[in-house]
Amino acid sequence: MDSGGDGVNVTAPRRVGGSALAFGLLHAMLTAAQVAENYFLESRHMLLEVAAHFDRYDAAIAREDAHRGNGDAAAARKLAILREALAIVADPAPRQERTVSLLELFARP
């Protein structure tokens, strides 16, 4: 626990009992503007990484098509799952928490 100098005790958010829901409740005190501001750079970084992954895959497919004429079906399936995941993340009105939807998607056989 830390004192912010004004007599207010400040603690860093942490997971309680390993529960993501409890972790989310600790962050419930942030306003929408604070969430957007606090997580923007990290989210932008992750999206750039995903875009780079797709670009590398597309470049590899283009090289392989020039030599063999087709790509790996298992790799294409994984990229299709990632595309579906991006649609879930981008949904402005999800039917359930996006994290839950992604976990369900990635758990499918």
C-alpha positions in Angstrom: 0.0 0.0 0.0 1.3 3.4 -0.9 0.3 6.9 0.3 -0.1 9.4 -2.5 1.1 12.2 -0.2 -2.5 13.4 0.4 -3.2 10.8 3.0 -5.0 8.5 0.5 -3.8 5.0 0.3 -3.2 3.8 -3.2 -2.8 0.2 -4.3 -2.1 -1.2 -7.7 -4.9 -3.2 -9.3 -4.3 -6.9 -9.0 -6.1 -10.2 -9.7 -8.1 -11.4 -6.8 -8.1 -15.2 -6.5 -7.1 -15.5 -10.1 -10.5 -14.2 -11.2 -10.6 -12.1 -14.3 -14.0 -10.8 -13.2 -12.7 -9.6 -9.9 -9.8 -8.0 -11.7 -12.3 -6.2 -14.0 -14.2 -5.0 -11.0 -11.1 -3.4 -9.6 -10.8 -1.5 -12.9 -14.5 -0.5 -12.8 -13.5 2.7 -11.1 -12.0 4.1 -14.3 -14.1 6.2 -16.6 -14.5 5.3 -20.2 -12.1 8.1 -21.1 -9.5 6.8 -18.7 -9.8 3.3 -20.0 -9.3 4.6 -23.6 -6.3 6.7 -22.6 -4.6 4.2 -20.3 -4.8 1.3 -22.7 -4.6 3.0 -26.1 -0.8 2.6 -26.7 -0.8 -1.0 -25.5 -3.8 -1.9 -27.7 -2.3 -0.1 -30.7 0.9 -2.1 -30.2 -0.9 -5.4 -30.1 -3.0 -4.6 -33.2 0.2 -3.6 -35.1 1.7 -7.0 -34.2 -1.4 -8.8 -35.5 -1.3 -6.8 -38.7 2.4 -7.7 -39.2 1.6 -11.4 -38.6 -1.0 -11.3 -41.4 1.4 -9.4 -43.7 4.1 -12.0 -43.1 1.7 -14.8 -43.8 0.4 -13.1 -47.0 4.0 -12.5 -48.2 4.8 -16.2 -47.5 1.7 -17.4 -49.4 2.7 -15.2 -52.4 6.2 -16.7 -52.4 4.9 -20.3 -52.1 2.2 -19.7 -54.8 4.9 -18.8 -57.2 6.7 -22.1 -56.6 4.0 -24.7 -55.6 0.6 -23.2 -56.3 -0.9 -23.6 -52.8 -0.4 -23.0 -49.1 -0.7 -25.1 -46.0 -4.3 -25.9 -45.1 -3.6 -26.0 -41.3 -2.0 -22.6 -41.4 -4.9 -21.2 -43.4 -7.3 -22.5 -40.8 -5.4 -20.8 -38.0 -5.4 -17.5 -39.9 -9.2 -17.9 -40.5 -9.6 -18.3 -36.7 -7.6 -15.1 -36.2 -9.8 -13.3 -38.7 -12.9 -14.5 -36.8 -11.3 -13.3 -33.6 -10.7 -9.9 -35.0 -14.4 -9.7 -35.9 -15.3 -10.6 -32.3 -13.0 -7.9 -31.0 -14.3 -5.3 -33.4 -18.0 -6.0 -32.6 -19.5 -2.8 -31.1 -22.4 -4.6 -29.5 -21.2 -8.1 -28.4 -23.7 -10.6 -27.1 -21.3 -11.5 -24.3 -17.9 -10.3 -23.1 -15.4 -10.4 -25.9 -12.9 -12.3 -23.8 -15.4 -15.1 -23.3 -16.2 -15.3 -27.0 -12.5 -15.4 -27.9 -11.9 -18.2 -25.3 -14.8 -20.2 -26.8 -13.4 -19.6 -30.3 -9.9 -20.7 -29.4 -11.2 -23.8 -27.5 -13.0 -25.2 -30.6 -11.5 -28.3 -32.0 
